[in-house]
Amino acid sequence: MANHLINSDSPYLLQHKNNPVDWYPWNKEAFEKAKKENKLIFLSIGYSTCHWCHVMERESFENEEIAKILNNYYISIKVDREEMPDIDKYYQKVYQLMNRRGGGWPLTIIMTPEKKAFYSATYIPPHYSQYGPGLKELLLSIAKDWEENPNKIKKIANNFEEYFKENENKPFIKEKIDKSVIKNIIKQVNEEFDFINGGVKGAPKFPMESTLDLLIDVYGLSKNERVKEAIEITLKKMAKGGIFDQIEGGFYRYSTDSKWQVPHFEKMLYNNANLPLIYLRWYKITGNKLYFEVAKRSIDEMINRYQDKNGLFFSASNADSEGVEGKYFVYEFDEVNEAFNQFINKEELLNYFGIKKYGNFNGRNNPVIYGEKPKNYEKALEVLKEIRSKKEFPFIDTKKITAWNAMMIKALFKISEFDEKYKVEAINTLDVLINEMYKDKLYHSYNKNKNAKKDGLLEDYAYLISALVMAYEYIYDEKYLNLANKLIKEVQKFKKDSWYMNEEKSIKADFSDSAYSSSLSILANDFLDLAVLEFDLDYFNEAKNIIDKGSYYIKSYPLFYSTITKAFLKVEFGEYAIKSKKPLFKESFNYPYILWKEGENFEICTVNRCIKKSKNLKVLLEEIQ
């Protein structure tokens, strides 16, 4: 018997529609039922390509005994964090405050019927183990407490609610910040970066695209060799490591180890939009073809496998296939060894792809690269692709998300600097995105049912505006600039006393760059970019107000609040627009904060005036530098 998720549009919710747990989607009906029946709420947040979400489903949510406990004592609610990132953000904060550490997925929250949280966890095993009570014991214990001593639970929930509100409404402290932020960033790079393997020290390792983006800016401003070294080591190690799919291209979500060798095999659209953008920026600075190749292979993999027939991109693919993590992506030594018998330099090829007898992932091999490309590389690559083609590709979540597609559009425009064919792809995707997702208002996502579109969130506006600005720069079509101006005025509906993630203004936006850059920080950059392109001091002042609110994070943790720090550096060092008859994307800019806009060749402009003309672009660039 299907549960209440049967009519969902979300692929993640549909994965749970036949669980014996009587799941509800996040809706009024579920919360009213909890109040009416005086039942606790069991909230589970995940996404369709999350490995540990699937593990918990198999172990617990398909378990008849545990399902019976949930159905008897709880109202169970499932949330797709990609479909409702605002809800996820709120409860990740709940987890963080309760547990004094960052959360993750699956996220488990237990609440009173009044929706007040008092318990949180991530993955929970089904039964008692060396780690303590399992989900079964936990659910029974809490249900017993609720029956025998509900006031105890209510008191805990009320106390936590007060604590949460105090934390959310902490008085804003404006810090004095100046160019010395650059020195602090360099200091944090020296302290936090792993100069052997790249990335931030320790494991697991996430790509942290927003941090790398900031470091490229800082290198442009400071020419600091230590910053350059941190970028180089990180990008090279990821490019040759197991976090990159060496066979078909594309990045996995993160690495479980400190050497980028053993990933969780999900491929997310946001990683495969934002990382190529970083690699292409660094390729333009260094000329190292490795960086271009990695970016191109990632973008091509997204186009070939993750693009809908209408032109938009799907959100992600699973780590598991046929019930086994990484099965599609990894290789048995014997199968590769035998297939490579046709090559005279078999041993060299095995070593190059890191294929070893005992493997590097549960006895099997996730390819990693050692050394330079050997003879027969291309043929060997085709052999490895052929081995994969006989296996089932993991599930792809076909949900289309506005913010993530906007990220991909920026990557497509960036690679069009080096190959014009991608510009057509970028324009087409952007036009389809506008047509599909912006009618009377902007929408966040949908899967197959266009009538089930979710309302746009702050992140959708912020990222789409950023993509529109880039589109204008690359083709000088005013319609994109006009729409960016229209959207940035509409975005005021997310603002009251603070900025909020959703139109209901129930969940505050913050400055943390987690899986990808904070929407509020992106918005600050949007205001600055449009201020310069439109000579608009109101936009500039909006940006400065947001930056002021983030000044504590910029001063204290610039490396980890990278995108709002980027906005501050634009203000502190100056952002410029250069007028030109043709877009300037073929030019190299050592200074990071230069936009270009249509006009007579060539003139430098700031937010409130144009300051110098020259027929020689090089002269103007030297002036800025």
N, C-alpha and C positions, 0 to 999 in steps of 0.2 A: 504494500500500500504506500503510495506516494504521500509525502507530508506537504506542508504549506509552501514549500519552495517550488512546487511543480510548475507554477506559472511565471517563474523568474526569468529575466533576460540574461542575468549574469551566469557565465559558464561555471564559476565557482559554486554558486548556490545550486545550480542544476546538478553538479557532481554529488550533492548531498540530498537530492530530492527523494531518493529511495532508501535513505538511512532509516532504521527503526526509531531513531530519535524523532520526535514530533517537532521538527524545526519550524520556526517562523522567520520571515524576513524582518528587517528593522522597520516596523510600522506601528501605527496607532493601535491596531487590533491586538497585537501581542502585549503591549504595555497595559491596555485596558483589561485584558484577560488576567494578567498578573495581579493587578489591583483587585479585581472582582473576586478572584479565587485566593487572594492573599498568599501568592506563591513567590518564591525567590526567582530572580531572573538569572539564567546561565547564558552569558554572551560569549560567543566564539568568533574571533576575527581572523581571517586568513586570506589567501588568494589561490587561484587555481593551479599555479605552477610551483607552489611552496612544498618542498620535500617533507618537512616535519608536519605540515598540515595533513598530508596524505597518510603519514605514519599514524598520527593520532586518530584519523578517521578509521583506518583499518583496525587499530587496536581497541578503540573505545566507542566510536559512534556507529560502528557496525556490530558492536557487541550487544546482544539482546539483553543481557543482565544490566549493563550500564545504562542502556537506552530506557529500560523499564524504570530505573531509579530517576533518571532525568524527567521522564514523562509523568511520574507520580508526584514528584516534589518540586519541579521547576517548570518555568516557561523558558524554552530554549530558543535562542535567537542567533542566526548566522548573518555575518556581515562580510561582504567582499571589500577588502581594504582599498582595492583599486577603483571600485565603483563609488566608495564613500570614504575618501582619504581624510575628510574632516572628522568623521566619527573615529576612525582609526587613530588620528593624531591626538584626539582628546584622551582616549583610553591608553595610548602609549604613555602619555604624561601621568595618568593615574598609576600605571605600573611603575614608572620611574620614581615617582614620589613614595610609593609604598615600599619598593624594594631597593631604592638607592642605587639603581643601575639601569642601563638601557634595556628596553624590551625586545620584541621581535614577534615572529609568527610561528605557530598559531598563538594568538593572544587570548587568554581565558580570564574573564571577569565575572564575578558573582555579585549581584546587587539585590537590594531590597525591592519590594514591589513598587516603591516610589522612585526607582532608578538611581538609588544611592549606592555607590560601590563600596565594598568592604573587603574584598579578596581579589587578588590578581596573580596570574602565573603565565608562563609561556607553555611550552610542551609539558604535558603531565602523563607519565606512564599509566597504564590501566589499573595496575594492582600494586600492592605494597612491595617495595624493593629496598635495596641497601640505601637508597636516597630518601626513604621515608614513605608515607602513605601514598597510594596510587589514587587515581580519579575516583574509583568505586568507594574507597574508604573515606575520601575527602567529602564526596557528595552526601554520603550517609551521615557523616559526623555533623556537617553544617545543617542538613535538613533536621536532624535531631535537635540541635541547638535552637533552630528557628521555631520548632514546635514547643520546646520546653522553656526556652528563655529568649523570646524574641526581642525583649528590651535590651539585652546585652548586645545583640547584633545591631539593633537600631542605634544604640549609643556609639558603637564603633563606626558605623556608617556616617552618622551625623558629625562625629569628631573629624573624620577624614574629609568630609565635605567642607567643613570650616577651614581645615588645613589647606585643602586644594585652593579654595577661594583666596586665602591669604597669600599663597604662593603666586597665583595668577594676578593678583592686584597689588603686588609689591610696588611701593612708590618708585617711580622712574628717577634714576640718578643720571644726570648728564655729566659725562666725563670730559675732561679737556683732552682732545686728541689733535695730533699734528703729524708732520712728516716722520717723526720718530717711530711711528707705527711700522715703517719699513724695517727699522733696526730690530724691533720686537719680533717681526715675522722671521727675519734671518736667524735670530736667537732661537726661536721655537723650531725652526727647521733643523738647526744643529742639535737640539735636545731631543726632538721627537722622531726624526727620520732615521730609517734603517739604510745606512750607506753601503751595505753589502747586497741586500736583496731589493731595496727600493721600498717605497711606501712608508707608512708609519710603523714604528717598531711593534713586534708581537704578532699574534695570530688570534682570531682570523684576520685576514687582510681584505679591505674593501678598496676599490679603485679611487674613491674620493675625488671625483672629477672636478668639483668646485674648488678644492684645495689646489689641484694641479693648474687649473685655469688662473687662479690668483698668483701662483708662483711664476707663471709665464709673464704675467703683468709686472711682477716685482723684478724679474730679471730684466725686462725691458726698461724699467725705471732705474735700476741700480747697477746692472751688469755684474752682479755679485756671483763669483764663481762657485760658491758653495750651493747657492740656489740652483744654478745651472746643473751642477753635479746631481742634486736631489732629483731634478726633473729627468735627466738623462738616464740615471740608474733605474728609476721607477718605470719609465716608458719602455726601456729595453728589456727589463726583466719580465714585465707583463707581456710584451710582444712575443717573447720567446718561451714564455712559461705556459703552464697548464690552464691558466685562467682564460687564455685565448684559444679558441678552437683552431688548432694548427691545420686541420684538414679542410674544413668548409668555411672558416672565417666566422667572426663574431665573438664577443666576450661573454663569458659566464658571469653570474652575478657577483660572486666573491670567492676568495680562496680560503680554505679551512686551515691552511698551514702558512708559515712565514715566508716561504720561497715561491709562492704563486703556483705551486705544482698541482695541488689537489683541490679542485673547486667544488662548489655545489653547482650542478650543471644547468640551472635555469638560465635562459637567455632572455633578458628584459629589454624592451624597446628603449627605455631611457638610457641604459648603459651603452647601447649600440648606436645611440644618437650622440650622446655627450662625449664619450671617449674618442670616437673618430674626430670630433671637432678639436679636441685637445691635441691629438696626434697630428692633425693637419696644421694647426697653429705652429707646433714645434717643427714640423717638416719645413714650413716656410722660413723659419729662422735658421735651421741647421742644414737643410738640403739633404738630410739622410733619408735615402729611399725606403729604408725599413719602415719608417713612420707612415709614409704615404701608402705603402703596400698594405699595412695592417688596417689603416682607415678604409681603404678601398674595399678590401675583402669583407670587412664588417658591414659596410653599407650595401655592398652587392648581395651579401647573405640576407639582409633585411628585405631588399627588393625582391629577391628570388623566392624567398620562402614565407615572408611575413607580411606581404602586401596584399590587401584585398583587391578584388577585380575593379572596385571603384576608385582605387588609388590611395586609400588610407592604409595605415599600418596597424597590424594586430599588436596586442600588448606584450605577449610573452610566450615562452614555451617551457614545458615541464623539465625537471631534472630526470624524472623516471620514465621508463618505457617498459612495457610488459612486466610491470610491478617491481622493477629493479632499478636502483639509482644509477644513472650514467650508462645504462646498458648499450644505448645506441652509440655513444661517443667513445667508449673504451675498447681495447683490443686484447685478445688472447695472444700471448707470445707465439704459440705454435702456428696460428693462422697467418700471421704476418710473416713469420720466418719462412713458411712454405711458399706463400705468395711471392716473396722477394727472391726465390730461387732463380727466377728468370734474369736477375741482374748480376752482372759480373762483380759489382762492388756492393754486394748484399750487406756485408758487415758494416760498411761505411754508412749505408742508408739506415740500417737498424739503429746505429749509434746516433745518427743525426736526428732521428725522430724520437730518441730516448726509449726505444722498445727493448725491454729487458726480460729475461726469463722469469723473474719473480715480480715484475711489474712495479707500479708505484701507486696503484689504487685497488685495494682488496685483491691483490694477486693478478690484476690485469693492468693494462697500460693506457694511461691518458697521455697522448703524445706531447712532448716538450722538445724544444729545439736546442741542439748543441752544435756550435761551430757554424761554418759557412755552408751554403747550399752545395751539395755534391753533384756530380754527374748523375744523370737519370732522375733528378729530383722530381721533375714534372710527371714522368711516367709512374714513379713510385707513389706520388700523390694521388694519381688516378686509380691506382691499385687499392689504396687505402679508402678512397671514396667508394669504390666498387664493393669492398667488404661491408661498408656501412649500408649500402643501398639494399642489402638483403635483410636488413633489420627494420623494425618498426620505428618510425620517427616519433619522438615524444608528442604528447598532446599540445596543441597550440590554442591559447586563449584568444579568440577572435574578436574580443572587445576592442573598440576603437576609443581612445582617450584623447581629448583635445590637447591637453598640455603636452603629452608625450609625442603626439604627431607634430606639434609645433617644434619640439626639440629636434625631431628628425628632419624637418624642413630646413632648419638652420645648418645641419650637417650636410644636406644635399647642396645648399647654396655654397657652403665653404668648399666642398670638393669640386664644384663647378669652376673654381679658380684655375684648376689644373686640367679639367676635362669638361668641355662645354655641354656634353650630352646630359650631365646631371642637372643642369639649370632647367631644362624642360621638365624633368622629373620633379624638381623643387616647386616650380610654378604650378604644375598640375596638381600636386598634392595640396598645396596651399589653397588653390581655388576650390578644390573638392571639399577641403576642411571647412572653408567659409560657407560654402553652399550647404553642406550637410549639418553643420553645427551652429550656424548663426542665422536664426530666422528673426523672430521678434526679440530674442535674447540669445546669449551664448549658452551652449549645453556642454556638459562634462564628458559624457560617454554613452555608448549604447553597444549592444552586441548585434543582434539580428532584428529586433523589434524596434523600429524607429519611433514608435509611439511610447516606448519605455525609456526614452532619453532622460538622463539625470541632469538636473540644473547645473549650470556652470559654477565653478568655485573660483576663488581668488587666483589659484594656480593656473587655471585655464586662461583667464584674462591676461595675467602677467606674462605667461610664456607665449601666448598668441601675439600679444603686442610686440614682444621681442622679435618674433619671427617676421612680423609685418615690417618692422623697421629694417631688418636685414634684407627682406625682399625689395623694399624701396631702394636701398643702397645698391643692390646688384643689378636692377633693371630700370631705375628711375621712373617707375610707374606711380603716379600720384595717388591712384586709388588705394594702394596699400598704406601709404602715409595717412591718407584721410581716414581710413578705417581704424588705424592705430590711434589717431586722435579721438575718434568717436568712442572707442572702447575704453580709453583711459579716462574719459569723462564718466562713462557708465560705471567704472570701477568704484566710484564714490559710494555706491550702495553697500559696499563692504566696510564702510568706515562709520564709526560713531565716536565713542571716547577713544577707542583703539581701532586697529585694523583687524578684521575677522576673516576666517577662511570661507565662511558661508554667508549667504544672503540673510539668513535668520539671525545672524550676529550672535550665535550661541557658542562658537568655538574660536578663540583668539588665534590670530596668525602670529608666528614667532620668527626668530632669525636663524634657527638651527638648520644647517645644511645636512640633511640626513642621507637618504637614498639619492636625492638630488637637491639642487639648490632651493632654499626657502622661497616661497612665492612672494613674500613681503620684500625680501632682499632683491629678487628679480624685478619687482615693481619699482623699487627705488632706482634701479639702473634704467628702467624704461622711462621714468620721469626725466632723468638726466639726459638720456639720448634724445628724447623728443624736445626737451628744453633747448638743446643746441640746434637741432634741425629746424625748429620753429621759432627761434628767438623768443621763448616763452618763459618769463621769470616766475610765473605762477607754478609751472611744472617744476622748475628748479627749486623753488621754496618747498614744494610738497616733498621732493626728494630729500632735501636737507632736514626736514622735520622727521622723516623716517630714519635717516642716518643718526640724528640726535638721539632718538629712542634706542638705537642699537649701539650707542657710543661705549657703553660698558663692555660689551662683547668685543668691539673693535679694539679697544685698549687692552683687554685682558687675554682674549683668545682669538686673535685675528686669523690664525691658521685654520681654526675649526669653525669660524663664522666668516667664511671666505667671501661670500657673495655680497654681504653688506659692507665688508671691508673694501671690496672692489669698488663699490659705489662711493665710499669715502675717498679713496685714492683718486677717483675721477674728479671729485670736487677739489681736493687738496692740491693736486698737481695740474689740473686743468684738462677738460675734454674739449676737443676742437672738431669743427667740420670744415672740410675743404670743398669749395665749389669747383665743379668741373663739368665739361660738356658730356663726357662719357664716364660711366662708373669706373672707379679706380681699383677694382679688385685684383688686377694684375700687378699692382705696385706692392712693394715691400715697405712696411712701416715699422721702424724700430721702436718708436714710441707707441704704447699700447692703446691710447685713448683718442683715436682719430676716426671720425665718421666722414662720409662723403655725401654731397648733395648736388643736385642739378643746378648749374649756373655757368657763368663765363669762366674759362680757364684763367688762372687758378687764383683762389682767394681763401685765406684762413679766416674762420669766424669762431667767435665764442658765443655764449648764451645771450649776450647783450650787444655785441658789435662785431663787425668785420675789421680785422686789424692789419692785414697786409695782402697785397696783390703781387703776383709775379708770373711771367710767362714760363718760368722754369720751376717745375714742381719740386725738384731737388732742393732748390733754395728755400722753399717754404718748409720742407721736411726738416732741413737743418735748423731752421729758425725755431721750430717746435721743440726739437731735441735739445 
